[in-house]
Every structure is written in structure tokens, then in C-alpha cells.
């Protein structure tokens, strides 16, 4: 490829990526702008940018619509609990599979990863029957456990991959210094696996925060319902586009914030994994 063709190719790729980004971003931006419009402007004067910026929709969500805040609180509890447990279990399991192999460990890892081959619809009915029998329907733990089933296998695979690439000399040095296995994992290995932990955190947060199918099946009461399910039900209760747009806008702030905070570390982890791979 000549030098002249190469810049043209790069420009073409950039334009295609920019166009694809706009297709995904514009509906989100339109939703955010709609949340600042009053109902009359939304219905009668369809515009992209509000003529008169108003916080009346957010006022409804925070002050009059107390149920919205309950939905957000439910989502935060479910997401934070699921991600925290995933970080702990995946780092422990990943370290065990990578550095403490035992008889049948590869078979066990294969069985754990085999869960990823099942579509969610295939295991949802058995999950519902089991949780109904033990009384976990409409409980936080009843939603957290299936979410762990979905995100934990991939997280273990990620953590095992990063631990297996670490030099054995680190463990040997720690053992000589008198460190036990838990101390080696906590003080030496875990800090070095920071980028992988961030990948697990971000991917787990995204998967759980916006998860719909599990929550729709296992959470039928408002007291336990997350915002992802509640938004689909609020249309019949509060047929107000502005309020719905405000609720949706508030629901996308946490994922965007998490990505913005860990963006650099997330990219570093992905690049490091690609280079090692």
C-alpha cells in the first residue's frame, strides 16, 4: 500500500467509526435533552434541543416519585453486591487454577466455563423453580445469585489468564520471605493483577446494572425491582415522556461514570492482554 493510500484508508475507517458512534450516541443525547423539556414542548413542538430548559421531570423523580429512588437503590444494592462477590471469588479461583493446580482442576475449570455455552433462557426456568422452592423469589439474594452464575465464569477466566502469566519467581521469593499462600495472593499477586480486576469490575457492573431478563422473572414486587425492569413498567403508570427520559438519564449515569473513572486502566489491561496473547 502506498503512502497516499494509507492515510485515505485511515480517514475512511475513522469516518465509518464516527458514523457508527453517532448512531449509538444520538438517541442517548436526545433522551437527555428530552428529560429537560416540559410535556407541552415534547408533544407539540418536537425539537432536538429544548427551547426552555426545565428540571420539572427531575423534580418529579426525586421528590414526588419516591418509587423511582427505591428502584435505583435496589439496582445499586444488587449491582454492588454482585460485583464485590465476583471480584473476590474470581480472584481467588483464578489464582487457584493458575498457581495452585490440583487433580481435576482443568476439568473443573472447563465445567465452570461450560456454563457460558448455555443461553440464559435455557436455565432461567430451573433457576425460577429452585428459588421458588427455597423462598428466594423477590429477594436481593435471589437476584444476585443468578447474576453471579452469569458473570463469574468469564471473570474467573480473565483472572486465571493474568495470574498464569506472572512469573513463578515472585511466588518463590514470597515463600522464601515467609509469606503464606493467602499473604502471597493478597500482598503480591493481587496488586499486580489490578488491570484485570478493573476489567472484571467494569464488565460485571455493566452486565448486572442493565440486566433485565433475570430481574424481570425473579422480581415481581416494587420493593425489590431494579430500575431496568421498572422503566418498562412505568410507561403504563406515568405516561410522561419527560419523566421517563429523566429516569432513563439517571439510570445511565452510573455506568458512564464507572467507565470514565477506569477508562485508562481498562485500556491498559486490554492492551496488556492482547500483547501477552
Order of alpha helices (4+ residues) and beta strands (2+ residues): alpha-alpha-alpha-alpha-alpha-alpha-alpha-alpha-alpha-alpha-alpha-alpha-alpha
